Amino acid sequence: MGAYLKEQGYRIIPVNPNEEEVLGERAYETVEQISEQVDVVDVFLLPKDPEIAEDAVRAGANTERAVVAGRRG
């Protein structure tokens, strides 16, 4: 999904505590660490912990979309 959005001209700021870089962009451990205004937060993880949404709100995201994806198996 991120690669598609980036190809369409959107600015992607990855948040992944396990990676230093994603799709050629610096990855942050949390949304709060991003120094610029965050407009939309899409979450593509298993719904393990509500802290992800709380982190987006603390970071001042204008829109939080509940895009929580799960994988079977």
Phi and psi restraints in degrees (value plus and minus 20) as a CYANA .aco file:
   2 GLY   PHI     -80.7   -40.7
   2 GLY   PSI     -61.2   -21.2
   3 ALA   PHI     -83.5   -43.5
   3 ALA   PSI     -61.4   -21.4
   4 TYR   PHI     -82.7   -42.7
   4 TYR   PSI     -67.5   -27.5
   5 LEU   PHI     -81.6   -41.6
   5 LEU   PSI     -60.2   -20.2
   6 LYS   PHI     -84.4   -44.4
   6 LYS   PSI     -60.9   -20.9
   7 GLU   PHI     -82.1   -42.1
   7 GLU   PSI     -49.0    -9.0
   8 GLN   PHI    -104.3   -64.3
   8 GLN   PSI     -19.2    20.8
   9 GLY   PHI      78.8   118.8
   9 GLY   PSI     -15.8    24.2
  10 TYR   PHI     -99.5   -59.5
  10 TYR   PSI     129.1   169.1
  11 ARG   PHI    -104.4   -64.4
  11 ARG   PSI     103.0   143.0
  12 ILE   PHI    -128.5   -88.5
  12 ILE   PSI     107.8   147.8
  13 ILE   PHI    -140.3  -100.3
  13 ILE   PSI      79.3   119.3
  14 PRO   PHI     -91.6   -51.6
  14 PRO   PSI     123.8   163.8
  15 VAL   PHI    -143.7  -103.7
  15 VAL   PSI      92.8   132.8
  16 ASN   PHI    -178.3  -138.3
  16 ASN   PSI      90.4   130.4
  17 PRO   PHI     -86.2   -46.2
  17 PRO   PSI     -30.3     9.7
  18 ASN   PHI    -119.2   -79.2
  18 ASN   PSI     -22.7    17.3
  19 GLU   PHI    -149.0  -109.0
  19 GLU   PSI     129.2   169.2
  20 GLU   PHI    -113.5   -73.5
  20 GLU   PSI     -47.6    -7.6
  21 GLU   PHI    -167.3  -127.3
  21 GLU   PSI     119.5   159.5
  22 VAL   PHI    -156.5  -116.5
  22 VAL   PSI     109.0   149.0
  23 LEU   PHI      33.2    73.2
  23 LEU   PSI      15.6    55.6
  24 GLY   PHI      58.2    98.2
  24 GLY   PSI     -13.3    26.7
  25 GLU   PHI    -134.3   -94.3
  25 GLU   PSI     125.0   165.0
  26 ARG   PHI     -80.3   -40.3
  26 ARG   PSI     113.8   153.8
  27 ALA   PHI    -118.0   -78.0
  27 ALA   PSI     117.9   157.9
  28 TYR   PHI    -122.6   -82.6
  28 TYR   PSI     135.8   175.8
  29 GLU   PHI     -96.2   -56.2
  29 GLU   PSI     -55.0   -15.0
  30 THR   PHI    -159.4  -119.4
  30 THR   PSI     141.0   181.0
  31 VAL   PHI     -84.7   -44.7
  31 VAL   PSI     -55.5   -15.5
  32 GLU   PHI     -78.7   -38.7
  32 GLU   PSI     -46.8    -6.8
  33 GLN   PHI     -94.8   -54.8
  33 GLN   PSI     -33.3     6.7
  34 ILE   PHI     -95.0   -55.0
  34 ILE   PSI     105.2   145.2
  35 SER   PHI    -101.7   -61.7
  35 SER   PSI     -38.5     1.5
  36 GLU   PHI    -117.9   -77.9
  36 GLU   PSI     147.8   187.8
  37 GLN   PHI     -84.1   -44.1
  37 GLN   PSI     112.7   152.7
  38 VAL   PHI    -122.0   -82.0
  38 VAL   PSI     104.3   144.3
  39 ASP   PHI    -112.2   -72.2
  39 ASP   PSI     -65.9   -25.9
  40 VAL   PHI    -154.6  -114.6
  40 VAL   PSI     116.9   156.9
  41 VAL   PHI    -139.1   -99.1
  41 VAL   PSI      96.7   136.7
  42 ASP   PHI    -125.5   -85.5
  42 ASP   PSI     110.3   150.3
  43 VAL   PHI    -132.4   -92.4
  43 VAL   PSI     101.1   141.1
  44 PHE   PHI    -138.1   -98.1
  44 PHE   PSI      51.8    91.8
  45 LEU   PHI    -163.2  -123.2
  45 LEU   PSI     145.4   185.4
  46 LEU   PHI     -86.5   -46.5
  46 LEU   PSI     124.1   164.1
  47 PRO   PHI     -94.4   -54.4
  47 PRO   PSI      51.5    91.5
  48 LYS   PHI    -103.4   -63.4
  48 LYS   PSI     -57.2   -17.2
  49 ASP   PHI    -171.0  -131.0
  49 ASP   PSI     109.0   149.0
  50 PRO   PHI     -88.7   -48.7
  50 PRO   PSI     -25.6    14.4
  51 GLU   PHI     -81.3   -41.3
  51 GLU   PSI     -45.7    -5.7
  52 ILE   PHI     -82.1   -42.1
  52 ILE   PSI     -67.7   -27.7
  53 ALA   PHI     -87.0   -47.0
  53 ALA   PSI     -60.6   -20.6
  54 GLU   PHI     -82.7   -42.7
  54 GLU   PSI     -58.0   -18.0
  55 ASP   PHI     -82.6   -42.6
  55 ASP   PSI     -61.8   -21.8
  56 ALA   PHI     -83.7   -43.7
  56 ALA   PSI     -61.4   -21.4
  57 VAL   PHI     -85.6   -45.6
  57 VAL   PSI     -64.1   -24.1
  58 ARG   PHI     -82.0   -42.0
  58 ARG   PSI     -51.6   -11.6
  59 ALA   PHI     -97.6   -57.6
  59 ALA   PSI     -27.5    12.5
  60 GLY   PHI      63.0   103.0
  60 GLY   PSI       4.8    44.8
  61 ALA   PHI     -78.7   -38.7
  61 ALA   PSI     113.2   153.2
  62 ASN   PHI     -89.9   -49.9
  62 ASN   PSI     -54.3   -14.3
  63 THR   PHI    -156.4  -116.4
  63 THR   PSI     113.6   153.6
  64 GLU   PHI    -139.9   -99.9
  64 GLU   PSI      95.8   135.8
  65 ARG   PHI    -121.8   -81.8
  65 ARG   PSI     112.4   152.4
  66 ALA   PHI    -103.2   -63.2
  66 ALA   PSI      70.2   110.2
  67 VAL   PHI    -138.0   -98.0
  67 VAL   PSI      55.7    95.7
  68 VAL   PHI    -121.3   -81.3
  68 VAL   PSI      97.9   137.9
  69 ALA   PHI    -127.6   -87.6
  69 ALA   PSI     124.2   164.2
  70 GLY   PHI    -144.2  -104.2
  70 GLY   PSI     133.2   173.2
  71 ARG   PHI    -139.4   -99.4
  71 ARG   PSI     121.7   161.7
  72 ARG   PHI    -115.7   -75.7
  72 ARG   PSI     130.6   170.6
